Amino acid sequence: MMLPASLFGMLVAAFLAATPLPFQSEPVFVGLQLAGKVPLWLLIAVAGLGNTAGSALTWALGRGARRLEGRFALAEAQLARAERWYQRWGRWTLLLSWAPLGDVICFVAGALRVPIWQFVLIVGFAKTARYAVLAALTAGVIAWGWT
């Protein structure tokens, strides 16, 4: 019974962490990894899936915000600035979706109508890779060099 509950908790934590809500999934991930009751590959996959799904919700919020264009003067100016920035750097900025302010990047991608399949592919890779690196750091496979 521990396995399904743990994975569900990880899924929810990862999902919430990828939305505009102030939540972090790393303590849950590290705690489950150190407990050793969940296969690591499955923990990484579930965390990546949940985090990608949360980012997709943020993308959808951005997509919906585009419908409000013209109703708020500030939103129009911000959207124009975001479009210029995004045209310069492109959808590959989604590789930074795991970093601080990654939610903003996902929101802008939705507002600028990045196709969902491209969004999910790039963000899914970035988010899952981040959990794999976190797992390696937790296991000591990768060291910071602070000894």
Summary of the structure (lengths in Angstrom):
residues: 147
radius of gyration: 16.9
end to end distance: 38.8
largest distance: 55.3
contacts: 448
relative contact order: 0.15
helix: 76%
strand: 0%
